[in-house]
Amino acid sequence: MLSMMLAISLVLGILPLLGVAWTLMNGMITTVDGLFMSLILLTLSGVFMLNAYWEMRDMGLIKKKAPTEKKAAAPAAKAPAVKAT
């Protein structure tokens, strides 16, 4: 079952995309106001979609990357042997 935060994030992530589509269909994209409005709407959409991604990852709907195994560090070089005289 989806959490309420995930549902709200998805809805608020999709609504700005509809605003960008509306801006494109009206032809306002060629004005400075249309460009800035599209930029702001895309930023809002990206923030909410990122939050939705984090929510899905925390719920286990998206698997986390397996931690990569780090190779053991190479042993330090030995100091040269001291000559016995």
PDB file with one MODEL, atoms N, CA, C and O in Angstrom:
MODEL        1
ATOM      1  N   MET A   1       0.845  -1.185   0.000  1.00  0.00           N
ATOM      2  CA  MET A   1       0.000   0.000   0.000  1.00  0.00           C
ATOM      3  C   MET A   1       0.888   1.245   0.000  1.00  0.00           C
ATOM      4  O   MET A   1       1.888   1.303   0.715  1.00  0.00           O
ATOM      5  N   LEU A   2       0.520   2.220  -0.792  1.00  0.00           N
ATOM      6  CA  LEU A   2       1.306   3.447  -0.907  1.00  0.00           C
ATOM      7  C   LEU A   2       1.102   4.334   0.310  1.00  0.00           C
ATOM      8  O   LEU A   2      -0.002   4.439   0.845  1.00  0.00           O
ATOM      9  N   SER A   3       2.167   4.959   0.732  1.00  0.00           N
ATOM     10  CA  SER A   3       2.038   5.903   1.834  1.00  0.00           C
ATOM     11  C   SER A   3       1.436   7.200   1.291  1.00  0.00           C
ATOM     12  O   SER A   3       1.464   7.458   0.088  1.00  0.00           O
ATOM     13  N   MET A   4       0.902   7.992   2.186  1.00  0.00           N
ATOM     14  CA  MET A   4       0.279   9.245   1.766  1.00  0.00           C
ATOM     15  C   MET A   4       1.325  10.209   1.201  1.00  0.00           C
ATOM     16  O   MET A   4       1.050  10.941   0.250  1.00  0.00           O
ATOM     17  N   MET A   5       2.517  10.206   1.786  1.00  0.00           N
ATOM     18  CA  MET A   5       3.570  11.092   1.295  1.00  0.00           C
ATOM     19  C   MET A   5       3.956  10.732  -0.136  1.00  0.00           C
ATOM     20  O   MET A   5       4.209  11.620  -0.952  1.00  0.00           O
ATOM     21  N   LEU A   6       4.004   9.437  -0.448  1.00  0.00           N
ATOM     22  CA  LEU A   6       4.335   9.007  -1.806  1.00  0.00           C
ATOM     23  C   LEU A   6       3.252   9.435  -2.780  1.00  0.00           C
ATOM     24  O   LEU A   6       3.555   9.920  -3.870  1.00  0.00           O
ATOM     25  N   ALA A   7       2.003   9.262  -2.403  1.00  0.00           N
ATOM     26  CA  ALA A   7       0.897   9.636  -3.287  1.00  0.00           C
ATOM     27  C   ALA A   7       0.890  11.139  -3.546  1.00  0.00           C
ATOM     28  O   ALA A   7       0.709  11.574  -4.684  1.00  0.00           O
ATOM     29  N   ILE A   8       1.085  11.929  -2.499  1.00  0.00           N
ATOM     30  CA  ILE A   8       1.105  13.384  -2.662  1.00  0.00           C
ATOM     31  C   ILE A   8       2.296  13.807  -3.516  1.00  0.00           C
ATOM     32  O   ILE A   8       2.167  14.687  -4.368  1.00  0.00           O
ATOM     33  N   SER A   9       3.452  13.189  -3.296  1.00  0.00           N
ATOM     34  CA  SER A   9       4.639  13.541  -4.077  1.00  0.00           C
ATOM     35  C   SER A   9       4.437  13.216  -5.556  1.00  0.00           C
ATOM     36  O   SER A   9       4.855  13.985  -6.422  1.00  0.00           O
ATOM     37  N   LEU A  10       3.807  12.094  -5.848  1.00  0.00           N
ATOM     38  CA  LEU A  10       3.561  11.740  -7.249  1.00  0.00           C
ATOM     39  C   LEU A  10       2.588  12.710  -7.906  1.00  0.00           C
ATOM     40  O   LEU A  10       2.793  13.127  -9.045  1.00  0.00           O
ATOM     41  N   VAL A  11       1.532  13.067  -7.187  1.00  0.00           N
ATOM     42  CA  VAL A  11       0.554  14.006  -7.748  1.00  0.00           C
ATOM     43  C   VAL A  11       1.197  15.371  -7.973  1.00  0.00           C
ATOM     44  O   VAL A  11       1.023  15.982  -9.028  1.00  0.00           O
ATOM     45  N   LEU A  12       1.945  15.849  -6.965  1.00  0.00           N
ATOM     46  CA  LEU A  12       2.579  17.155  -7.090  1.00  0.00           C
ATOM     47  C   LEU A  12       3.780  17.127  -8.039  1.00  0.00           C
ATOM     48  O   LEU A  12       4.274  18.184  -8.434  1.00  0.00           O
ATOM     49  N   GLY A  13       4.249  15.950  -8.406  1.00  0.00           N
ATOM     50  CA  GLY A  13       5.299  15.836  -9.405  1.00  0.00           C
ATOM     51  C   GLY A  13       4.746  15.821 -10.818  1.00  0.00           C
ATOM     52  O   GLY A  13       5.430  16.218 -11.761  1.00  0.00           O
ATOM     53  N   ILE A  14       3.516  15.365 -10.968  1.00  0.00           N
ATOM     54  CA  ILE A  14       2.899  15.287 -12.293  1.00  0.00           C
ATOM     55  C   ILE A  14       2.195  16.595 -12.674  1.00  0.00           C
ATOM     56  O   ILE A  14       2.190  16.970 -13.847  1.00  0.00           O
ATOM     57  N   LEU A  15       1.611  17.284 -11.710  1.00  0.00           N
ATOM     58  CA  LEU A  15       0.886  18.522 -12.014  1.00  0.00           C
ATOM     59  C   LEU A  15       1.750  19.576 -12.711  1.00  0.00           C
ATOM     60  O   LEU A  15       1.289  20.169 -13.686  1.00  0.00           O
ATOM     61  N   PRO A  16       2.973  19.838 -12.261  1.00  0.00           N
ATOM     62  CA  PRO A  16       3.788  20.824 -12.991  1.00  0.00           C
ATOM     63  C   PRO A  16       4.088  20.405 -14.434  1.00  0.00           C
ATOM     64  O   PRO A  16       4.231  21.258 -15.310  1.00  0.00           O
ATOM     65  N   LEU A  17       4.182  19.095 -14.683  1.00  0.00           N
ATOM     66  CA  LEU A  17       4.410  18.639 -16.060  1.00  0.00           C
ATOM     67  C   LEU A  17       3.218  18.969 -16.942  1.00  0.00           C
ATOM     68  O   LEU A  17       3.375  19.270 -18.125  1.00  0.00           O
ATOM     69  N   LEU A  18       2.019  18.911 -16.360  1.00  0.00           N
ATOM     70  CA  LEU A  18       0.830  19.315 -17.114  1.00  0.00           C
ATOM     71  C   LEU A  18       0.865  20.813 -17.408  1.00  0.00           C
ATOM     72  O   LEU A  18       0.409  21.258 -18.462  1.00  0.00           O
ATOM     73  N   GLY A  19       1.411  21.588 -16.466  1.00  0.00           N
ATOM     74  CA  GLY A  19       1.564  23.019 -16.692  1.00  0.00           C
ATOM     75  C   GLY A  19       2.545  23.313 -17.806  1.00  0.00           C
ATOM     76  O   GLY A  19       2.331  24.239 -18.589  1.00  0.00           O
ATOM     77  N   VAL A  20       3.608  22.550 -17.890  1.00  0.00           N
ATOM     78  CA  VAL A  20       4.572  22.730 -18.981  1.00  0.00           C
ATOM     79  C   VAL A  20       3.917  22.376 -20.311  1.00  0.00           C
ATOM     80  O   VAL A  20       4.122  23.070 -21.307  1.00  0.00           O
ATOM     81  N   ALA A  21       3.131  21.301 -20.337  1.00  0.00           N
ATOM     82  CA  ALA A  21       2.430  20.924 -21.568  1.00  0.00           C
ATOM     83  C   ALA A  21       1.453  22.023 -21.984  1.00  0.00           C
ATOM     84  O   ALA A  21       1.326  22.327 -23.170  1.00  0.00           O
ATOM     85  N   TRP A  22       0.761  22.619 -21.006  1.00  0.00           N
ATOM     86  CA  TRP A  22      -0.165  23.710 -21.301  1.00  0.00           C
ATOM     87  C   TRP A  22       0.585  24.911 -21.872  1.00  0.00           C
ATOM     88  O   TRP A  22       0.112  25.557 -22.808  1.00  0.00           O
ATOM     89  N   THR A  23       1.761  25.209 -21.302  1.00  0.00           N
ATOM     90  CA  THR A  23       2.571  26.322 -21.796  1.00  0.00           C
ATOM     91  C   THR A  23       3.013  26.073 -23.239  1.00  0.00           C
ATOM     92  O   THR A  23       3.020  26.991 -24.059  1.00  0.00           O
ATOM     93  N   LEU A  24       3.380  24.829 -23.541  1.00  0.00           N
ATOM     94  CA  LEU A  24       3.779  24.491 -24.912  1.00  0.00           C
ATOM     95  C   LEU A  24       2.602  24.609 -25.879  1.00  0.00           C
ATOM     96  O   LEU A  24       2.754  25.119 -26.989  1.00  0.00           O
ATOM     97  N   MET A  25       1.430  24.138 -25.455  1.00  0.00           N
ATOM     98  CA  MET A  25       0.269  24.152 -26.345  1.00  0.00           C
ATOM     99  C   MET A  25      -0.233  25.576 -26.603  1.00  0.00           C
ATOM    100  O   MET A  25      -0.750  25.858 -27.684  1.00  0.00           O
ATOM    101  N   ASN A  26      -0.086  26.468 -25.631  1.00  0.00           N
ATOM    102  CA  ASN A  26      -0.531  27.853 -25.817  1.00  0.00           C
ATOM    103  C   ASN A  26       0.454  28.681 -26.615  1.00  0.00           C
ATOM    104  O   ASN A  26       0.114  29.779 -27.056  1.00  0.00           O
ATOM    105  N   GLY A  27       1.656  28.190 -26.810  1.00  0.00           N
ATOM    106  CA  GLY A  27       2.661  28.938 -27.531  1.00  0.00           C
ATOM    107  C   GLY A  27       3.379  29.953 -26.654  1.00  0.00           C
ATOM    108  O   GLY A  27       4.118  30.794 -27.165  1.00  0.00           O
ATOM    109  N   MET A  28       3.173  29.889 -25.336  1.00  0.00           N
ATOM    110  CA  MET A  28       3.827  30.827 -24.424  1.00  0.00           C
ATOM    111  C   MET A  28       5.299  30.483 -24.207  1.00  0.00           C
ATOM    112  O   MET A  28       6.032  31.264 -23.602  1.00  0.00           O
ATOM    113  N   ILE A  29       5.730  29.339 -24.687  1.00  0.00           N
ATOM    114  CA  ILE A  29       7.102  28.898 -24.451  1.00  0.00           C
ATOM    115  C   ILE A  29       8.103  29.835 -25.130  1.00  0.00           C
ATOM    116  O   ILE A  29       9.271  29.875 -24.741  1.00  0.00           O
ATOM    117  N   THR A  30       7.668  30.572 -26.120  1.00  0.00           N
ATOM    118  CA  THR A  30       8.583  31.457 -26.837  1.00  0.00           C
ATOM    119  C   THR A  30       8.781  32.795 -26.140  1.00  0.00           C
ATOM    120  O   THR A  30       9.638  33.575 -26.555  1.00  0.00           O
ATOM    121  N   THR A  31       8.014  33.082 -25.092  1.00  0.00           N
ATOM    122  CA  THR A  31       8.189  34.329 -24.349  1.00  0.00           C
ATOM    123  C   THR A  31       9.102  34.083 -23.155  1.00  0.00           C
ATOM    124  O   THR A  31       9.302  32.943 -22.735  1.00  0.00           O
ATOM    125  N   VAL A  32       9.646  35.155 -22.621  1.00  0.00           N
ATOM    126  CA  VAL A  32      10.512  35.044 -21.448  1.00  0.00           C
ATOM    127  C   VAL A  32       9.703  34.512 -20.263  1.00  0.00           C
ATOM    128  O   VAL A  32      10.184  33.672 -19.502  1.00  0.00           O
ATOM    129  N   ASP A  33       8.475  35.006 -20.114  1.00  0.00           N
ATOM    130  CA  ASP A  33       7.623  34.525 -19.020  1.00  0.00           C
ATOM    131  C   ASP A  33       7.366  33.025 -19.144  1.00  0.00           C
ATOM    132  O   ASP A  33       7.396  32.298 -18.150  1.00  0.00           O
ATOM    133  N   GLY A  34       7.114  32.571 -20.362  1.00  0.00           N
ATOM    134  CA  GLY A  34       6.861  31.153 -20.582  1.00  0.00           C
ATOM    135  C   GLY A  34       8.083  30.301 -20.291  1.00  0.00           C
ATOM    136  O   GLY A  34       7.966  29.212 -19.730  1.00  0.00           O
ATOM    137  N   LEU A  35       9.254  30.792 -20.669  1.00  0.00           N
ATOM    138  CA  LEU A  35      10.488  30.054 -20.410  1.00  0.00           C
ATOM    139  C   LEU A  35      10.746  29.928 -18.910  1.00  0.00           C
ATOM    140  O   LEU A  35      11.062  28.846 -18.414  1.00  0.00           O
ATOM    141  N   PHE A  36      10.609  31.043 -18.194  1.00  0.00           N
ATOM    142  CA  PHE A  36      10.843  30.990 -16.750  1.00  0.00           C
ATOM    143  C   PHE A  36       9.786  30.160 -16.032  1.00  0.00           C
ATOM    144  O   PHE A  36      10.101  29.449 -15.078  1.00  0.00           O
ATOM    145  N   MET A  37       8.532  30.245 -16.483  1.00  0.00           N
ATOM    146  CA  MET A  37       7.490  29.434 -15.862  1.00  0.00           C
ATOM    147  C   MET A  37       7.773  27.953 -16.100  1.00  0.00           C
ATOM    148  O   MET A  37       7.586  27.137 -15.198  1.00  0.00           O
ATOM    149  N   SER A  38       8.215  27.603 -17.289  1.00  0.00           N
ATOM    150  CA  SER A  38       8.553  26.205 -17.581  1.00  0.00           C
ATOM    151  C   SER A  38       9.719  25.731 -16.727  1.00  0.00           C
ATOM    152  O   SER A  38       9.712  24.605 -16.230  1.00  0.00           O
ATOM    153  N   LEU A  39      10.720  26.586 -16.556  1.00  0.00           N
ATOM    154  CA  LEU A  39      11.868  26.242 -15.736  1.00  0.00           C
ATOM    155  C   LEU A  39      11.460  26.019 -14.282  1.00  0.00           C
ATOM    156  O   LEU A  39      11.906  25.063 -13.649  1.00  0.00           O
ATOM    157  N   ILE A  40      10.628  26.884 -13.764  1.00  0.00           N
ATOM    158  CA  ILE A  40      10.165  26.746 -12.377  1.00  0.00           C
ATOM    159  C   ILE A  40       9.311  25.497 -12.224  1.00  0.00           C
ATOM    160  O   ILE A  40       9.449  24.769 -11.241  1.00  0.00           O
ATOM    161  N   LEU A  41       8.433  25.243 -13.180  1.00  0.00           N
ATOM    162  CA  LEU A  41       7.573  24.054 -13.090  1.00  0.00           C
ATOM    163  C   LEU A  41       8.380  22.768 -13.190  1.00  0.00           C
ATOM    164  O   LEU A  41       8.085  21.799 -12.490  1.00  0.00           O
ATOM    165  N   LEU A  42       9.396  22.745 -14.053  1.00  0.00           N
ATOM    166  CA  LEU A  42      10.239  21.557 -14.169  1.00  0.00           C
ATOM    167  C   LEU A  42      11.054  21.334 -12.892  1.00  0.00           C
ATOM    168  O   LEU A  42      11.284  20.192 -12.494  1.00  0.00           O
ATOM    169  N   THR A  43      11.490  22.420 -12.252  1.00  0.00           N
ATOM    170  CA  THR A  43      12.223  22.298 -10.995  1.00  0.00           C
ATOM    171  C   THR A  43      11.315  21.729  -9.899  1.00  0.00           C
ATOM    172  O   THR A  43      11.717  20.836  -9.154  1.00  0.00           O
ATOM    173  N   LEU A  44      10.104  22.248  -9.808  1.00  0.00           N
ATOM    174  CA  LEU A  44       9.147  21.721  -8.820  1.00  0.00           C
ATOM    175  C   LEU A  44       8.870  20.240  -9.067  1.00  0.00           C
ATOM    176  O   LEU A  44       8.842  19.439  -8.133  1.00  0.00           O
ATOM    177  N   SER A  45       8.667  19.891 -10.320  1.00  0.00           N
ATOM    178  CA  SER A  45       8.403  18.503 -10.659  1.00  0.00           C
ATOM    179  C   SER A  45       9.580  17.611 -10.284  1.00  0.00           C
ATOM    180  O   SER A  45       9.392  16.519  -9.749  1.00  0.00           O
ATOM    181  N   GLY A  46      10.793  18.079 -10.567  1.00  0.00           N
ATOM    182  CA  GLY A  46      11.983  17.299 -10.228  1.00  0.00           C
ATOM    183  C   GLY A  46      12.136  17.083  -8.738  1.00  0.00           C
ATOM    184  O   GLY A  46      12.508  15.992  -8.307  1.00  0.00           O
ATOM    185  N   VAL A  47      11.857  18.105  -7.941  1.00  0.00           N
ATOM    186  CA  VAL A  47      11.972  17.977  -6.484  1.00  0.00           C
ATOM    187  C   VAL A  47      10.971  16.960  -5.955  1.00  0.00           C
ATOM    188  O   VAL A  47      11.324  16.107  -5.140  1.00  0.00           O
ATOM    189  N   PHE A  48       9.730  17.044  -6.409  1.00  0.00           N
ATOM    190  CA  PHE A  48       8.716  16.114  -5.912  1.00  0.00           C
ATOM    191  C   PHE A  48       8.946  14.691  -6.418  1.00  0.00           C
ATOM    192  O   PHE A  48       8.680  13.730  -5.696  1.00  0.00           O
ATOM    193  N   MET A  49       9.436  14.547  -7.647  1.00  0.00           N
ATOM    194  CA  MET A  49       9.733  13.207  -8.148  1.00  0.00           C
ATOM    195  C   MET A  49      10.932  12.596  -7.420  1.00  0.00           C
ATOM    196  O   MET A  49      10.972  11.386  -7.201  1.00  0.00           O
ATOM    197  N   LEU A  50      11.901  13.423  -7.047  1.00  0.00           N
ATOM    198  CA  LEU A  50      13.025  12.932  -6.257  1.00  0.00           C
ATOM    199  C   LEU A  50      12.542  12.450  -4.888  1.00  0.00           C
ATOM    200  O   LEU A  50      12.993  11.417  -4.392  1.00  0.00           O
ATOM    201  N   ASN A  51      11.632  13.197  -4.290  1.00  0.00           N
ATOM    202  CA  ASN A  51      11.064  12.780  -3.009  1.00  0.00           C
ATOM    203  C   ASN A  51      10.273  11.476  -3.166  1.00  0.00           C
ATOM    204  O   ASN A  51      10.331  10.604  -2.298  1.00  0.00           O
ATOM    205  N   ALA A  52       9.544  11.347  -4.265  1.00  0.00           N
ATOM    206  CA  ALA A  52       8.803  10.104  -4.515  1.00  0.00           C
ATOM    207  C   ALA A  52       9.761   8.935  -4.695  1.00  0.00           C
ATOM    208  O   ALA A  52       9.497   7.832  -4.216  1.00  0.00           O
ATOM    209  N   TYR A  53      10.876   9.175  -5.388  1.00  0.00           N
ATOM    210  CA  TYR A  53      11.888   8.124  -5.563  1.00  0.00           C
ATOM    211  C   TYR A  53      12.436   7.673  -4.208  1.00  0.00           C
ATOM    212  O   TYR A  53      12.560   6.477  -3.944  1.00  0.00           O
ATOM    213  N   TRP A  54      12.761   8.649  -3.351  1.00  0.00           N
ATOM    214  CA  TRP A  54      13.283   8.295  -2.029  1.00  0.00           C
ATOM    215  C   TRP A  54      12.255   7.530  -1.205  1.00  0.00           C
ATOM    216  O   TRP A  54      12.606   6.595  -0.486  1.00  0.00           O
ATOM    217  N   GLU A  55      10.992   7.920  -1.307  1.00  0.00           N
ATOM    218  CA  GLU A  55       9.929   7.209  -0.580  1.00  0.00           C
ATOM    219  C   GLU A  55       9.805   5.772  -1.082  1.00  0.00           C
ATOM    220  O   GLU A  55       9.684   4.843  -0.284  1.00  0.00           O
ATOM    221  N   MET A  56       9.835   5.586  -2.407  1.00  0.00           N
ATOM    222  CA  MET A  56       9.723   4.233  -2.961  1.00  0.00           C
ATOM    223  C   MET A  56      10.924   3.383  -2.574  1.00  0.00           C
ATOM    224  O   MET A  56      10.783   2.190  -2.305  1.00  0.00           O
ATOM    225  N   ARG A  57      12.104   3.993  -2.544  1.00  0.00           N
ATOM    226  CA  ARG A  57      13.308   3.261  -2.146  1.00  0.00           C
ATOM    227  C   ARG A  57      13.231   2.854  -0.677  1.00  0.00           C
ATOM    228  O   ARG A  57      13.617   1.741  -0.321  1.00  0.00           O
ATOM    229  N   ASP A  58      12.734   3.752   0.176  1.00  0.00           N
ATOM    230  CA  ASP A  58      12.618   3.434   1.598  1.00  0.00           C
ATOM    231  C   ASP A  58      11.562   2.368   1.863  1.00  0.00           C
ATOM    232  O   ASP A  58      11.685   1.590   2.808  1.00  0.00           O
ATOM    233  N   MET A  59      10.524   2.332   1.028  1.00  0.00           N
ATOM    234  CA  MET A  59       9.469   1.329   1.198  1.00  0.00           C
ATOM    235  C   MET A  59       9.862  -0.021   0.609  1.00  0.00           C
ATOM    236  O   MET A  59       9.177  -1.015   0.852  1.00  0.00           O
ATOM    237  N   GLY A  60      10.929  -0.078  -0.146  1.00  0.00           N
ATOM    238  CA  GLY A  60      11.369  -1.326  -0.744  1.00  0.00           C
ATOM    239  C   GLY A  60      10.793  -1.580  -2.120  1.00  0.00           C
ATOM    240  O   GLY A  60      10.975  -2.666  -2.669  1.00  0.00           O
ATOM    241  N   LEU A  61      10.100  -0.601  -2.693  1.00  0.00           N
ATOM    242  CA  LEU A  61       9.562  -0.779  -4.040  1.00  0.00           C
ATOM    243  C   LEU A  61      10.665  -0.721  -5.088  1.00  0.00           C
ATOM    244  O   LEU A  61      10.551  -1.317  -6.159  1.00  0.00           O
ATOM    245  N   ILE A  62      11.727  -0.001  -4.768  1.00  0.00           N
ATOM    246  CA  ILE A  62      12.910   0.079  -5.621  1.00  0.00           C
ATOM    247  C   ILE A  62      14.066  -0.442  -4.795  1.00  0.00           C
ATOM    248  O   ILE A  62      14.290   0.016  -3.675  1.00  0.00           O
ATOM    249  N   LYS A  63      14.801  -1.398  -5.340  1.00  0.00           N
ATOM    250  CA  LYS A  63      15.896  -1.989  -4.579  1.00  0.00           C
ATOM    251  C   LYS A  63      17.067  -1.032  -4.488  1.00  0.00           C
ATOM    252  O   LYS A  63      17.394  -0.320  -5.437  1.00  0.00           O
ATOM    253  N   LYS A  64      17.686  -1.033  -3.322  1.00  0.00           N
ATOM    254  CA  LYS A  64      18.885  -0.237  -3.135  1.00  0.00           C
ATOM    255  C   LYS A  64      20.043  -0.958  -3.793  1.00  0.00           C
ATOM    256  O   LYS A  64      20.028  -2.180  -3.942  1.00  0.00           O
ATOM    257  N   LYS A  65      21.044  -0.191  -4.185  1.00  0.00           N
ATOM    258  CA  LYS A  65      22.226  -0.796  -4.776  1.00  0.00           C
ATOM    259  C   LYS A  65      22.966  -1.575  -3.702  1.00  0.00           C
ATOM    260  O   LYS A  65      23.074  -1.130  -2.560  1.00  0.00           O
ATOM    261  N   ALA A  66      23.468  -2.731  -4.074  1.00  0.00           N
ATOM    262  CA  ALA A  66      24.250  -3.534  -3.138  1.00  0.00           C
ATOM    263  C   ALA A  66      25.576  -2.828  -2.891  1.00  0.00           C
ATOM    264  O   ALA A  66      26.185  -2.297  -3.819  1.00  0.00           O
ATOM    265  N   PRO A  67      26.018  -2.824  -1.650  1.00  0.00           N
ATOM    266  CA  PRO A  67      27.304  -2.165  -1.390  1.00  0.00           C
ATOM    267  C   PRO A  67      28.426  -2.902  -2.110  1.00  0.00           C
ATOM    268  O   PRO A  67      28.495  -4.131  -2.096  1.00  0.00           O
ATOM    269  N   THR A  68      29.282  -2.142  -2.723  1.00  0.00           N
ATOM    270  CA  THR A  68      30.400  -2.748  -3.438  1.00  0.00           C
ATOM    271  C   THR A  68      31.474  -3.136  -2.437  1.00  0.00           C
ATOM    272  O   THR A  68      31.745  -2.418  -1.474  1.00  0.00           O
ATOM    273  N   GLU A  69      32.068  -4.270  -2.685  1.00  0.00           N
ATOM    274  CA  GLU A  69      33.123  -4.736  -1.789  1.00  0.00           C
ATOM    275  C   GLU A  69      34.413  -4.013  -2.142  1.00  0.00           C
ATOM    276  O   GLU A  69      34.848  -3.997  -3.293  1.00  0.00           O
ATOM    277  N   LYS A  70      34.997  -3.429  -1.140  1.00  0.00           N
ATOM    278  CA  LYS A  70      36.263  -2.743  -1.359  1.00  0.00           C
ATOM    279  C   LYS A  70      37.386  -3.752  -1.236  1.00  0.00           C
ATOM    280  O   LYS A  70      37.396  -4.596  -0.340  1.00  0.00           O
ATOM    281  N   LYS A  71      38.313  -3.650  -2.139  1.00  0.00           N
ATOM    282  CA  LYS A  71      39.457  -4.550  -2.083  1.00  0.00           C
ATOM    283  C   LYS A  71      40.352  -4.128  -0.930  1.00  0.00           C
ATOM    284  O   LYS A  71      40.460  -2.945  -0.606  1.00  0.00           O
ATOM    285  N   ALA A  72      40.986  -5.108  -0.324  1.00  0.00           N
ATOM    286  CA  ALA A  72      41.890  -4.810   0.785  1.00  0.00           C
ATOM    287  C   ALA A  72      43.057  -3.981   0.260  1.00  0.00           C
ATOM    288  O   ALA A  72      43.552  -4.183  -0.848  1.00  0.00           O
ATOM    289  N   ALA A  73      43.466  -3.057   1.090  1.00  0.00           N
ATOM    290  CA  ALA A  73      44.577  -2.200   0.694  1.00  0.00           C
ATOM    291  C   ALA A  73      45.836  -3.037   0.547  1.00  0.00           C
ATOM    292  O   ALA A  73      46.045  -4.000   1.284  1.00  0.00           O
ATOM    293  N   ALA A  74      46.660  -2.666  -0.397  1.00  0.00           N
ATOM    294  CA  ALA A  74      47.914  -3.397  -0.621  1.00  0.00           C
ATOM    295  C   ALA A  74      48.789  -3.248   0.621  1.00  0.00           C
ATOM    296  O   ALA A  74      48.847  -2.172   1.218  1.00  0.00           O
ATOM    297  N   PRO A  75      49.461  -4.317   1.006  1.00  0.00           N
ATOM    298  CA  PRO A  75      50.320  -4.214   2.192  1.00  0.00           C
ATOM    299  C   PRO A  75      51.429  -3.195   1.953  1.00  0.00           C
ATOM    300  O   PRO A  75      51.920  -3.023   0.837  1.00  0.00           O
ATOM    301  N   ALA A  76      51.797  -2.539   3.024  1.00  0.00           N
ATOM    302  CA  ALA A  76      52.836  -1.516   2.915  1.00  0.00           C
ATOM    303  C   ALA A  76      54.157  -2.176   2.530  1.00  0.00           C
ATOM    304  O   ALA A  76      54.439  -3.309   2.918  1.00  0.00           O
ATOM    305  N   ALA A  77      54.946  -1.455   1.773  1.00  0.00           N
ATOM    306  CA  ALA A  77      56.240  -1.990   1.352  1.00  0.00           C
ATOM    307  C   ALA A  77      57.136  -2.159   2.572  1.00  0.00           C
ATOM    308  O   ALA A  77      57.160  -1.319   3.471  1.00  0.00           O
ATOM    309  N   LYS A  78      57.872  -3.267   2.579  1.00  0.00           N
ATOM    310  CA  LYS A  78      58.764  -3.523   3.709  1.00  0.00           C
ATOM    311  C   LYS A  78      60.002  -2.647   3.603  1.00  0.00           C
ATOM    312  O   LYS A  78      60.482  -2.350   2.510  1.00  0.00           O
ATOM    313  N   ALA A  79      60.503  -2.246   4.749  1.00  0.00           N
ATOM    314  CA  ALA A  79      61.731  -1.463   4.769  1.00  0.00           C
ATOM    315  C   ALA A  79      62.894  -2.354   4.371  1.00  0.00           C
ATOM    316  O   ALA A  79      62.889  -3.551   4.661  1.00  0.00           O
ATOM    317  N   PRO A  80      63.888  -1.783   3.713  1.00  0.00           N
ATOM    318  CA  PRO A  80      65.032  -2.620   3.306  1.00  0.00           C
ATOM    319  C   PRO A  80      65.741  -3.187   4.537  1.00  0.00           C
ATOM    320  O   PRO A  80      65.817  -2.554   5.589  1.00  0.00           O
ATOM    321  N   ALA A  81      66.251  -4.395   4.362  1.00  0.00           N
ATOM    322  CA  ALA A  81      66.956  -5.042   5.479  1.00  0.00           C
ATOM    323  C   ALA A  81      68.261  -4.332   5.776  1.00  0.00           C
ATOM    324  O   ALA A  81      68.939  -3.838   4.875  1.00  0.00           O
ATOM    325  N   VAL A  82      68.597  -4.291   7.042  1.00  0.00           N
ATOM    326  CA  VAL A  82      69.828  -3.642   7.463  1.00  0.00           C
ATOM    327  C   VAL A  82      70.958  -4.656   7.291  1.00  0.00           C
ATOM    328  O   VAL A  82      70.831  -5.808   7.705  1.00  0.00           O
ATOM    329  N   LYS A  83      72.072  -4.220   6.676  1.00  0.00           N
ATOM    330  CA  LYS A  83      73.196  -5.130   6.474  1.00  0.00           C
ATOM    331  C   LYS A  83      73.917  -5.376   7.801  1.00  0.00           C
ATOM    332  O   LYS A  83      74.196  -4.447   8.560  1.00  0.00           O
ATOM    333  N   ALA A  84      74.200  -6.619   8.051  1.00  0.00           N
ATOM    334  CA  ALA A  84      74.981  -6.959   9.247  1.00  0.00           C
ATOM    335  C   ALA A  84      76.454  -6.933   8.866  1.00  0.00           C
ATOM    336  O   ALA A  84      76.847  -7.544   7.873  1.00  0.00           O
ATOM    337  N   THR A  85      77.241  -6.257   9.616  1.00  0.00           N
ATOM    338  CA  THR A  85      78.681  -6.198   9.288  1.00  0.00           C
ATOM    339  C   THR A  85      79.493  -6.961  10.291  1.00  0.00           C
ATOM    340  O   THR A  85      80.717  -7.021  10.178  1.00  0.00           O
TER     341      THR A  85
ENDMDL
END
